[in-house]
Structure formats: structure tokens, C-alpha cells
Amino acid sequence: MSGLPNENTVDQFIDAILAQDLSSIESFVNAFPSLIDPMIGSGVLHMCAEIDWIAGAEFFVHRGADVNARNSCDATALQMAADKGSREMVKWLLAHGADIHAPHPDGLTAVFLAVLNVVYGEEGDGMLELLLGQGAQLDLRSLLQLGRTADVRMMLAKDPNLVRLHPQRQELIPTALAGIHSLSFRPDARTGQPMASEALLPLYREILKLLIAHDADINELGHQGAPLHYAVSFCDPEGHLMELLIDLGADVNKRRVPDGMTALDVAHFSMSPAVSVLKSHGATTSRPPQTMLESIAPYLAELAGEREPDGRGRWV
């Protein structure tokens, strides 16, 4: 038997992988060699990485699977394994030729995913050390995410064009903000304690001025909008970070894509104390109050443990 499998066959094949049933998997692959195609069945090595199944990965590579293949989300198996913290799977993939520097279209290399796990307390320290020990390098975005401003300054002194030519330039300022913000809940290497919130503002100012001096655009739209949209979600009750962004040229009425929301819209939606700060700088909403009520109604309903308001705005 050959050709493309039908949907039912693909589902059964995936079930066999999740059950780690090598005998059934071999029968499926013998009948339908195309099942190893990364666009069919979500990528066989990716599924093995997801369940940390090295024996399965060995079988598929022996049968011709490409260790650097990308699945329908354009991710590699190594990226998935690094994100999960699967040290043995990462070692196996690297030993079989996985590209440690392969980027995702969003710039999420295996190293950057490990860095995210370190920053957000997902026990990623060992994974990051493993990848660095295998020849990976901390790039500009990784250093920004770690809040290592001094290292960023040194890197940009060596190559002043890094920001201007970076493929994810629009994400550099948001990444820098997230990195500095993480210092408020990550233990400092020297003191063992997170930094006090008031100590972060000089670091924000330093990194923002450094990136802007190297052609970062403080109003460039990234995944979550402009940097000001991003900052609204931070714990910044007195608005110091937003004041800093505005002082450095942030447009308070910049609209993000595709929903057209301004930073003030985001602040209303999240019920952030940023509302008064933004209004004091002339921020406006992109939609009338009734439309805004409709947009935040599901969120408010979830908080209230209800479903939706009636036509007059009462909770039913």
C-alpha cells in the first residue's frame, strides 16, 4: 500500500505514537511512508519531543525523518524539546544533527525558549547551560530578555547595526521591558532577592535609550502592539514606566493591528491604573463607550462568574 493516508489513518498513527506503540507505528509507516512527512501527523519527531520518547525518535530517523524538519507551526523538534526542558531529548537531537541555531519565524530559537523558561521560573537553568555548552550563543534578544543591560551594551559596541538589522527589531523594546520587569520577581545572583520596583526605572531608561540610539523605534508595532501597549500590562501603578516611554517619544494614541486598540483601550480592558496616566497625556479611546463595554463584557462576566449582560447592561 502507498500514497497519502486518509484522515482516520493519520489519527490512528498519532494515537500509536502517543501510546509509544512501535509495532503499530512500523506497520503504519510500511504502508504509508509519507506519514513521516512533517506536514502530516504534526511531525513525527515533534510528537516524540513532546512526549520525550527517544526510542520513537530513533525509529523515525532510521526511517528517514529529517531531524531539522519543521512542523505546520514552523517549529523544529529541538525547539519543542528545549521549551519542555527535555534534557535527554535535546542531547539526542543534537547528537543526531539538530541545528542548535535554527530560528523560528518569531525568532524563538532553542536558546531563547530556554531563556524564557529561566526568566519565568520554569526550571530552565539546566537546559540553558546544556545548550550553551553545546555551542549555542546568547543573542541580543536573549540578553534583553535576561535583563543583562551591560552585556547588551558591550554587544552593541562591537556591532552597532545589530538593532537596525535585527529580523525581530519590532520585538526588541518589548523584550527589553519584559527582561527588566522580570528582575522584580527573579532573585538577583548576588543578593538572592528580587530588585525593588523603584530600582527598575533607571534600568528601563538605560536600556530604552540604548536601543533607541541604535535605531529601535519606540512606536513600532510588534506582536502585542507598540511598547506602550505592552507596558500597560505591567505592575506600574504610579505610571513611571509609561511616563518614561511617553517622554522618550511613545505615541499615546498609536493603534495596534488588527484590532485598532490604543493603549488607553488596553488599559480600560484590563482595568489598569494606567488609565489616568494615559488620559493626562491626551490619550483617547478608539471606540465609543458602548463598544468598549461590549468588548470587555466577556472578561467582566468571567470575573463575576456569569455569562453575559442583558441588553441594558445588567448581569444575567
C-alpha positions in Angstrom: 0.0 0.0 0.0 1.3 3.5 -0.7 0.1 7.1 -1.4 -1.4 9.5 1.1 -3.2 8.2 4.2 -6.7 9.3 4.9 -7.6 11.3 8.0 -8.7 8.3 10.0 -5.3 6.6 9.3 -3.4 9.7 10.4 -5.4 9.9 13.6 -4.7 6.2 14.4 -1.0 6.8 13.6 -0.8 9.7 16.0 -2.6 7.6 18.7 0.1 4.9 18.2 2.9 7.5 18.7 1.2 8.8 21.9 0.9 5.3 23.1 4.6 4.6 22.2 3.4 1.6 20.2 6.4 0.9 17.9 4.9 -2.2 16.4 1.8 -0.4 15.2 3.9 2.6 14.1 6.1 0.4 11.9 3.1 -1.1 10.3 1.7 2.3 9.5 5.0 3.6 8.1 5.4 0.5 6.0 2.0 1.0 4.5 2.2 4.8 4.2 5.9 6.1 4.1 4.5 9.6 3.6 3.4 9.6 7.3 7.0 10.7 8.1 6.4 13.9 6.2 6.4 16.7 8.9 3.3 18.2 7.4 1.3 15.0 8.0 0.5 14.0 11.6 2.0 17.2 13.1 5.6 16.0 12.6 6.7 12.7 13.9 9.9 13.9 15.7 7.9 16.8 17.1 5.5 14.4 18.7 8.4 12.3 20.1 9.9 15.5 21.5 6.5 16.4 23.0 6.3 13.1 24.9 10.0 12.8 25.5 10.2 9.5 23.6 13.8 8.9 22.3 13.1 5.3 21.1 10.4 6.7 18.8 12.7 9.4 17.5 15.4 6.8 16.8 13.0 4.7 14.8 11.8 7.7 12.7 15.3 9.0 12.0 16.3 5.5 10.9 13.3 5.5 8.6 14.4 8.8 7.0 12.9 11.6 9.2 14.7 14.9 8.9 15.9 15.9 12.4 15.7 19.5 11.4 12.2 19.3 9.8 9.6 21.9 10.7 6.0 21.1 11.5 3.0 23.0 10.4 3.8 25.7 13.0 7.3 26.1 11.5 9.0 24.8 14.7 11.7 22.2 15.0 11.7 19.2 17.3 14.7 20.7 19.1 12.8 23.9 19.8 10.0 21.9 21.3 12.3 19.8 23.4 14.1 22.8 24.7 10.9 24.5 25.6 9.7 21.5 27.5 13.0 21.2 29.3 13.6 17.6 28.0 17.4 17.4 28.5 17.9 13.9 27.2 15.8 14.5 24.1 17.8 17.7 23.4 21.1 15.8 23.8 19.8 13.1 21.5 18.6 15.5 18.8 21.9 17.5 18.9 23.9 14.2 18.6 21.9 13.4 15.5 22.5 16.7 13.8 19.8 19.1 15.0 20.6 22.7 14.2 21.0 24.5 17.6 20.8 27.9 15.9 17.6 27.2 13.8 15.3 30.2 14.2 11.5 30.1 14.3 9.9 32.9 12.2 9.1 34.6 15.5 12.8 34.4 16.5 12.2 31.7 19.0 15.5 29.7 18.9 16.0 26.8 21.2 18.2 29.1 23.3 15.7 31.9 23.5 13.0 29.4 24.6 15.3 28.1 27.3 15.9 31.7 28.4 12.2 32.3 28.7 11.9 29.3 31.0 14.7 30.7 33.1 13.1 34.1 33.3 9.6 32.8 34.2 10.8 30.2 36.7 10.2 27.0 34.6 13.4 25.4 35.9 15.2 26.2 32.6 18.6 26.8 34.1 19.9 23.3 33.3 18.6 23.5 29.8 20.2 26.8 29.1 23.5 25.6 30.4 23.2 22.5 28.3 22.6 24.5 25.1 25.4 26.9 25.8 27.7 24.0 26.5 26.8 22.6 23.1 27.9 25.8 21.3 24.8 28.0 21.4 25.2 31.7 21.9 23.1 34.2 23.8 22.0 36.6 21.1 20.8 40.2 21.5 17.2 39.3 22.2 18.2 36.6 24.7 20.3 39.1 26.6 17.5 41.6 26.6 15.1 39.0 28.0 17.5 38.2 30.8 17.8 41.9 31.7 21.6 41.9 31.1 21.9 45.5 30.1 25.7 45.6 30.5 26.1 42.7 28.1 23.8 44.3 25.6 25.8 47.5 25.7 29.0 45.5 25.0 27.4 43.6 22.2 26.1 46.8 20.5 29.5 48.4 20.9 31.0 45.6 18.9 28.2 45.7 16.2 26.3 48.9 16.2 24.0 47.6 13.4 22.5 44.7 15.4 19.3 46.5 16.3 18.7 48.1 12.9 19.2 44.8 11.0 17.6 42.5 13.6 14.9 40.3 12.0 12.6 40.9 15.0 13.5 44.5 15.6 9.9 45.3 16.4 10.1 42.9 19.4 13.4 44.2 20.9 11.9 47.0 23.0 9.0 44.8 24.4 11.6 42.1 25.1 13.8 44.6 26.9 10.8 45.8 29.0 9.9 42.2 29.9 13.5 41.5 30.8 13.9 44.4 33.2 10.4 43.8 34.6 11.4 40.1 35.4 14.1 41.4 37.7 11.3 42.4 40.1 10.4 38.8 40.7 13.6 36.9 39.8 16.3 36.5 42.6 19.4 38.6 42.0 22.5 36.5 41.5 24.4 38.5 44.2 21.8 39.2 46.8 19.4 36.3 46.2 16.5 38.8 46.3 14.4 40.4 43.5 15.0 44.0 42.8 12.7 46.6 44.3 10.3 48.1 41.8 11.7 51.7 42.3 15.2 50.4 41.4 14.0 49.3 37.9 13.2 52.7 36.4 16.9 53.7 35.8 17.4 50.3 34.1 14.4 50.9 31.9 15.7 54.3 31.0 19.2 53.0 30.2 18.1 50.1 28.0 15.4 52.2 26.2 17.9 55.0 25.4 20.5 52.5 24.3 18.1 50.7 21.9 16.7 53.9 20.5 20.2 55.2 19.9 20.8 52.1 17.8 17.6 52.7 15.6 14.9 50.9 17.6 11.6 52.6 17.0 9.6 53.2 20.2 6.4 53.2 18.2 7.0 50.2 16.0 4.2 47.6 16.2 5.1 44.1 17.4 3.2 41.1 18.4 1.3 42.8 21.2 1.2 46.3 19.7 3.6 49.2 20.4 5.8 49.2 23.5 3.3 51.4 25.3 0.5 48.8 24.8 2.9 46.3 26.3 3.8 48.4 29.3 0.2 48.9 30.2 0.0 45.3 31.4 3.0 45.7 33.8 2.6 46.3 37.5 3.2 50.0 37.2 0.5 51.6 39.5 2.1 55.0 39.6 2.7 55.0 35.8 6.5 55.7 35.9 7.3 53.3 33.0 4.5 54.8 30.9 5.7 58.3 31.7 9.2 57.3 30.6 8.0 55.8 27.3 6.0 58.9 26.6 8.9 61.1 27.5 11.1 59.1 25.0 8.5 59.7 22.2 5.9 57.0 22.5 2.6 57.9 20.7 -0.2 57.6 23.3 -2.7 57.1 20.5 -0.9 54.6 18.4 -3.3 51.9 17.3 -2.2 48.3 17.2 -3.1 45.8 14.5 -5.5 44.1 13.8 -8.0 45.3 16.5 -7.1 49.1 16.3 -6.9 49.4 20.1 -5.0 52.2 21.6 -3.0 51.9 24.9 -6.0 53.5 26.6 -8.3 50.8 25.2 -6.0 48.1 26.6 -5.9 49.9 30.0 -9.7 50.0 30.1 -9.9 46.4 29.1 -7.5 45.2 31.8 -8.9 47.8 34.3 -5.4 49.1 34.8 -4.5 52.1 36.9 -2.7 53.3 33.7 -6.0 54.9 32.6 -5.4 58.2 34.5 -1.8 58.4 33.4 -2.6 58.0 29.8 -5.5 60.4 29.8 -3.3 63.0 31.4 -1.1 62.8 28.2 -4.1 63.2 25.9 -4.7 59.5 25.2 -8.1 58.7 23.6 -10.1 55.6 23.0 -10.5 54.1 19.5 -14.1 53.1 20.2 -17.3 54.6 21.8 -18.1 53.6 25.4 -20.8 51.1 24.4 -18.5 49.3 22.1 -15.9 49.2 24.8 -18.4 47.7 27.2 -19.3 45.0 24.7 -15.6 44.2 24.2 -14.8 43.8 27.9 -18.2 42.2 28.8 -16.9 38.6 28.4 -14.0 39.4 30.7 -16.2 41.0 33.3 -18.6 38.1 33.1 -15.9 35.7 33.8 -14.9 37.6 36.9 -18.5 37.7 38.0 -18.9 34.0 37.4 -21.7 34.8 35.0 -22.1 34.7 31.2 -23.1 38.0 29.7 -25.1 41.2 30.4 -28.6 41.7 29.1 -29.4 44.5 26.7 -29.4 47.1 29.4 -26.0 46.1 30.8 -27.3 44.1 33.8 -25.7 40.8 34.6 -28.0 37.9 33.9 
